[in-house]
Amino acid sequence: MLSKEEVLHLLNEAKKEVDRLETNRQEDLGNSINYIENELQLQRVLSQVEAYEKVLG
């Protein structure tokens, strides 16, 4: 089982990844496949953030 500090670390890392993926949205991703992959990753990481926040209460 993860400690509160470990979950906080994972939450912070996930939030950094969300920021990176949202920045990618504004850049030219080259084609629609790259855009879709970016959006899927973004949704996955946002779900992780939500889960970590629920764990922390």
C-alpha positions as CSV (number, residue, x, y, z in Angstrom):
1,M,0.0,0.0,0.0
2,L,1.2,3.5,-0.9
3,S,1.8,6.1,1.8
4,K,0.1,9.5,1.6
5,E,3.4,11.1,0.5
6,E,3.8,8.6,-2.4
7,V,0.3,9.2,-3.6
8,L,0.9,13.0,-3.4
9,H,4.1,12.5,-5.5
10,L,2.1,10.5,-8.1
11,L,-0.6,13.2,-8.1
12,N,1.9,15.9,-8.7
13,E,3.6,14.0,-11.5
14,A,0.3,13.3,-13.1
15,K,-0.6,17.0,-13.0
16,K,2.7,17.9,-14.6
17,E,1.9,15.4,-17.4
18,V,-1.6,17.0,-17.8
19,D,0.1,20.4,-18.3
20,R,2.5,18.9,-20.9
21,L,-0.3,17.2,-22.8
22,E,-2.5,20.4,-22.7
23,T,0.5,22.3,-24.1
24,N,0.8,19.7,-26.9
25,R,-2.8,20.5,-27.8
26,Q,-1.8,24.0,-28.8
27,E,1.2,22.8,-31.0
28,D,1.0,21.4,-34.4
29,L,0.7,17.7,-33.8
30,G,1.3,16.9,-37.5
31,N,-1.8,14.8,-38.1
32,S,-5.1,13.6,-36.7
33,I,-3.6,10.4,-35.3
34,N,-1.1,12.3,-33.1
35,Y,-3.9,14.6,-32.0
36,I,-6.1,11.6,-31.0
37,E,-3.3,9.9,-29.2
38,N,-2.6,13.1,-27.3
39,E,-6.3,13.4,-26.3
40,L,-6.4,9.8,-25.2
41,Q,-3.3,10.2,-23.0
42,L,-4.8,13.4,-21.6
43,Q,-8.0,11.6,-20.6
44,R,-6.1,8.7,-19.1
45,V,-4.0,11.0,-17.0
46,L,-6.9,13.2,-15.9
47,S,-8.6,10.0,-14.7
48,Q,-5.4,9.2,-12.7
49,V,-5.5,12.6,-11.1
50,E,-9.1,12.1,-10.1
51,A,-8.4,8.7,-8.6
52,Y,-5.4,10.0,-6.6
53,E,-7.5,12.9,-5.3
54,K,-10.2,10.5,-4.2
55,V,-7.6,8.3,-2.4
56,L,-6.3,11.4,-0.6
57,G,-9.9,12.3,0.4
